[in-house]
């Protein structure tokens, strides 16, 4: 389930029929199902005898049926930070035996309830992003954020970035350059035996070209990141070709979402990015 083998071109649907109440960790089950689902694919959670019937099973034997089928209040909690949207539902709040069904569709990104602002000095990485993969990354270790990353789920996020020195240089004359950004937060499990010793942020700035006029090298400089959406869980890829294909798709998905979703596009001008240091 942790493999990325089917993530991009995987299953069209994953179905939990009359079993979701028996799943001990329903949130983890959805995460794992996402790892098998292609973009636009569906997850179906259903019970033909309804939520009321399943509730009686839970009351009779909670060890084997530890959970109820999620209702209108519980479903959003389960889907929090997951790139899934509800396309159809029925029987969520029924206590009888009408059929229960929820259909979820995998989207490019899941909007965060609150954007997360991070600022830190870019550290020297492992040479993976640019040398091995062709995607230069700004690496920010969790130690730079006083433990703030501890509760952040690992995965791929998208948002906006500013190289602080560029912002300071531009402040008097024009707004700072704000880059679309995609970042992995986690431990890089694909690099078996060379995983990150701590949870880090590896941010790839799109349209960032050091050497161009007024574009500064971000290494050793403070970087501001605004994480706005989560794209997928962190995955262990089978090898470099699959990893590169996955990152390429992540960058594409982030670029499309940041350009086309008004909520994300508006955050490009967030004052935490554009204010003076």
C-alpha positions as CSV (number, residue, x, y, z in Angstrom):
1,X,0.0,0.0,0.0
2,X,2.9,2.4,0.6
3,X,4.2,1.9,-3.0
4,X,3.5,4.4,-5.7
5,X,3.2,1.7,-8.4
6,X,-0.5,2.5,-9.1
7,X,-0.8,6.0,-7.9
8,X,-0.7,7.7,-11.2
9,X,-2.1,5.0,-13.5
10,X,-3.8,2.8,-11.0
11,X,-7.3,1.6,-10.1
12,X,-10.4,3.3,-11.3
13,X,-12.2,2.6,-8.1
14,X,-11.7,1.2,-4.6
15,X,-14.8,-0.2,-2.9
16,X,-15.5,-0.7,0.8
17,X,-18.8,-2.6,0.7
18,X,-20.2,-3.6,4.1
19,X,-16.7,-3.6,5.6
20,X,-15.9,0.0,6.5
21,X,-17.2,-0.3,10.0
22,X,-14.9,-3.2,10.6
23,X,-11.8,-1.2,9.6
24,X,-9.9,-0.3,12.7
25,X,-8.3,2.9,11.3
26,X,-10.7,4.3,8.7
27,X,-8.5,7.4,8.0
28,X,-5.5,5.2,7.3
29,X,-7.6,3.0,5.0
30,X,-8.5,6.0,2.9
31,X,-4.9,7.1,2.7
32,X,-3.9,3.6,1.5
33,X,-6.8,3.5,-1.0
34,X,-5.5,6.8,-2.4
35,X,-2.2,5.1,-3.0
36,X,-3.9,2.7,-5.4
37,X,-6.2,5.2,-7.1
38,X,-5.6,7.1,-10.3
39,X,-6.5,10.8,-10.6
40,X,-10.3,11.1,-11.1
41,X,-10.7,7.6,-9.6
42,X,-13.4,6.9,-7.0
43,X,-13.6,5.4,-3.6
44,X,-17.0,3.9,-2.7
45,X,-18.1,3.4,0.9
46,X,-21.3,1.4,1.1
47,X,-23.5,-0.9,3.1
48,X,-26.6,-2.4,1.4
49,X,-28.5,-2.8,4.7
50,X,-27.9,0.7,5.9
51,X,-26.3,2.6,8.7
52,X,-28.9,1.5,11.3
53,X,-28.2,-2.2,10.6
54,X,-24.5,-1.6,10.9
55,X,-25.0,0.4,14.1
56,X,-26.7,-2.6,15.7
57,X,-23.7,-4.8,14.7
58,X,-21.4,-2.3,16.3
59,X,-23.4,-2.3,19.6
60,X,-23.5,-6.1,19.6
61,X,-19.8,-6.7,18.9
62,X,-17.7,-3.5,19.1
63,X,-14.5,-5.5,19.0
64,X,-15.2,-6.7,15.5
65,X,-17.2,-3.7,14.3
66,X,-15.3,-0.8,16.1
67,X,-16.8,2.0,14.1
68,X,-20.1,3.3,12.7
69,X,-20.5,4.3,9.1
70,X,-19.4,8.0,8.9
71,X,-22.3,10.4,9.1
72,X,-22.6,14.0,7.8
73,X,-20.5,15.3,10.8
74,X,-17.8,12.6,10.8
75,X,-17.2,12.4,7.0
76,X,-15.5,15.8,6.7
77,X,-13.1,14.9,9.6
78,X,-12.1,11.7,7.8
79,X,-11.5,13.6,4.6
80,X,-9.5,16.4,6.1
81,X,-6.3,17.1,4.1
82,X,-7.1,14.3,1.7
83,X,-7.5,15.1,-2.1
84,X,-11.0,13.6,-2.1
85,X,-14.4,15.2,-2.8
86,X,-17.8,13.8,-2.2
87,X,-19.7,13.4,-5.5
88,X,-22.7,11.4,-4.2
89,X,-24.1,10.3,-0.8
90,X,-27.3,8.8,0.7
91,X,-28.3,7.3,3.9
92,X,-25.6,9.1,6.0
93,X,-27.9,10.2,8.8
94,X,-30.5,7.4,8.6
95,X,-31.2,5.1,11.5
96,X,-33.1,2.6,9.4
97,X,-32.1,0.2,6.8
98,X,-32.0,2.3,3.7
99,X,-28.8,1.7,1.7
100,X,-25.8,3.7,2.8
101,X,-23.4,5.0,0.0
102,X,-20.7,7.6,-0.3
103,X,-18.8,8.1,-3.5
104,X,-15.5,10.1,-3.3
105,X,-13.5,11.3,-6.3
106,X,-9.8,11.9,-6.2
107,X,-8.8,15.5,-7.0
108,X,-5.5,17.2,-7.7
109,X,-5.3,18.9,-4.3
110,X,-7.1,19.2,-1.0
111,X,-7.4,22.8,0.2
112,X,-6.0,23.2,3.8
113,X,-8.5,24.6,6.3
114,X,-5.9,27.2,7.1
115,X,-2.8,28.0,5.1
116,X,0.4,27.2,6.9
117,X,3.3,29.8,6.9
118,X,6.9,28.6,7.3
119,X,10.1,30.6,7.3
120,X,13.6,29.2,7.6
121,X,17.1,29.4,6.2
122,X,17.7,27.1,3.3
123,X,20.1,24.3,4.3
124,X,22.4,22.3,2.1
125,X,20.6,19.2,1.0
126,X,21.7,15.8,-0.2
127,X,22.1,16.8,-3.9
128,X,19.1,14.7,-4.8
129,X,16.8,17.3,-6.1
130,X,19.0,18.9,-8.8
131,X,21.7,16.4,-9.3
132,X,19.8,13.1,-9.4
133,X,16.2,14.1,-10.2
134,X,16.4,17.4,-12.1
135,X,14.2,19.3,-9.6
136,X,16.2,21.8,-7.4
137,X,14.8,21.9,-3.9
138,X,15.2,24.3,-1.0
139,X,15.6,22.1,2.1
140,X,14.3,23.3,5.5
141,X,14.8,20.9,8.4
142,X,12.1,20.5,11.1
143,X,14.6,21.8,13.7
144,X,14.2,25.2,12.0
145,X,10.5,25.3,13.1
146,X,10.7,24.5,16.8
147,X,8.7,21.3,16.4
148,X,5.9,22.8,14.3
149,X,6.2,20.0,11.7
150,X,5.6,17.3,14.2
151,X,1.8,17.3,13.7
152,X,1.9,18.1,10.0
153,X,1.0,14.9,8.0
154,X,3.8,13.8,5.7
155,X,3.0,14.3,2.0
156,X,3.2,16.6,-1.0
157,X,1.9,20.2,-0.6
158,X,1.5,23.1,-2.9
159,X,1.5,26.9,-2.3
160,X,3.7,30.0,-2.8
161,X,7.2,30.9,-1.9
162,X,9.4,34.0,-1.6
163,X,13.1,34.3,-1.4
164,X,13.3,36.9,1.4
165,X,16.4,38.7,0.1
166,X,14.6,39.2,-3.2
167,X,11.6,40.6,-1.3
168,X,13.8,43.1,0.5
169,X,15.6,44.2,-2.7
170,X,12.3,44.7,-4.5
171,X,10.4,46.4,-1.6
172,X,11.2,49.9,-2.5
173,X,10.5,49.6,-6.2
174,X,8.0,46.8,-6.9
175,X,6.2,43.8,-5.3
176,X,8.5,40.8,-4.5
177,X,8.5,37.9,-6.9
178,X,6.2,35.1,-5.6
179,X,6.9,31.7,-6.9
180,X,4.4,28.8,-7.3
181,X,5.8,26.0,-5.2
182,X,5.4,22.3,-4.5
183,X,6.9,20.7,-1.4
184,X,7.4,17.3,0.1
185,X,7.2,17.1,3.9
186,X,8.6,13.9,5.2
187,X,11.6,11.5,5.2
188,X,12.2,10.6,1.5
189,X,11.5,6.9,1.9
190,X,12.4,6.1,-1.7
191,X,16.1,6.7,-0.8
192,X,16.3,3.5,1.2
193,X,19.2,3.5,3.6
194,X,19.6,7.3,3.0
195,X,16.3,8.5,4.4
196,X,16.2,12.0,6.0
197,X,17.2,11.8,9.7
198,X,14.4,14.1,10.5
199,X,11.2,15.4,8.9
200,X,12.2,18.1,6.4
201,X,10.5,20.4,3.9
202,X,11.9,20.0,0.4
203,X,10.4,22.8,-1.7
204,X,10.7,23.1,-5.4
205,X,10.1,26.6,-6.7
206,X,8.5,26.7,-10.2
207,X,9.7,29.4,-12.6
208,X,12.8,29.9,-10.4
209,X,15.9,30.4,-12.5
210,X,19.0,31.5,-10.5
211,X,21.2,33.7,-12.7
212,X,18.3,35.6,-14.2
213,X,18.2,39.3,-13.4
214,X,17.2,40.0,-9.8
215,X,16.9,36.2,-9.1
216,X,19.1,35.2,-6.1
217,X,20.4,31.8,-5.2
218,X,18.2,30.6,-2.3
219,X,20.9,28.5,-0.5
220,X,21.8,30.0,2.8
221,X,19.0,32.6,2.6
222,X,15.7,32.8,4.5
223,X,12.8,31.4,2.5
224,X,9.1,32.1,3.1
225,X,6.6,29.3,2.3
226,X,2.8,29.4,2.4
227,X,1.4,25.9,2.2
228,X,-2.1,26.1,0.9
229,X,-3.1,22.6,-0.3
230,X,-2.2,18.9,0.1
231,X,-1.8,16.8,-3.0
232,X,-1.1,13.3,-1.8
233,X,0.5,11.2,1.0
234,X,4.3,10.6,1.0
235,X,5.0,7.5,-1.0
236,X,7.8,5.0,-1.4
237,X,8.6,4.7,-5.2
238,X,10.0,1.6,-6.7
239,X,12.9,3.5,-8.3
240,X,14.2,6.8,-9.8
241,X,12.2,6.6,-13.1
242,X,9.0,6.2,-11.1
243,X,10.0,8.9,-8.6
244,X,10.8,11.4,-11.4
245,X,7.5,10.7,-13.1
246,X,5.7,11.2,-9.8
247,X,7.4,14.5,-9.1
248,X,6.8,15.7,-12.6
249,X,3.1,15.0,-12.1
250,X,3.1,16.6,-8.7
251,X,4.6,19.8,-10.2
252,X,2.1,19.8,-13.0
253,X,-0.8,19.3,-10.6
254,X,0.4,22.0,-8.3
255,X,0.9,24.5,-11.2
256,X,-2.6,23.8,-12.6
257,X,-4.3,24.1,-9.1
258,X,-2.4,27.3,-8.2
259,X,-3.3,28.9,-11.5
260,X,-6.9,27.7,-11.8
261,X,-8.4,27.6,-8.3
262,X,-9.3,31.2,-7.3
263,X,-8.9,30.4,-3.6
264,X,-5.3,29.4,-4.1
265,X,-4.5,32.1,-6.7
266,X,-5.6,34.8,-4.3
267,X,-3.2,33.6,-1.6
268,X,-0.3,34.6,-3.8
269,X,-0.6,38.1,-2.4
270,X,-0.8,37.0,1.2
271,X,0.9,39.6,3.5
272,X,3.1,37.0,5.2
273,X,4.8,36.6,1.8
274,X,4.9,40.2,0.6
275,X,5.6,42.1,3.9
276,X,9.1,43.4,4.7
277,X,11.3,41.2,6.9
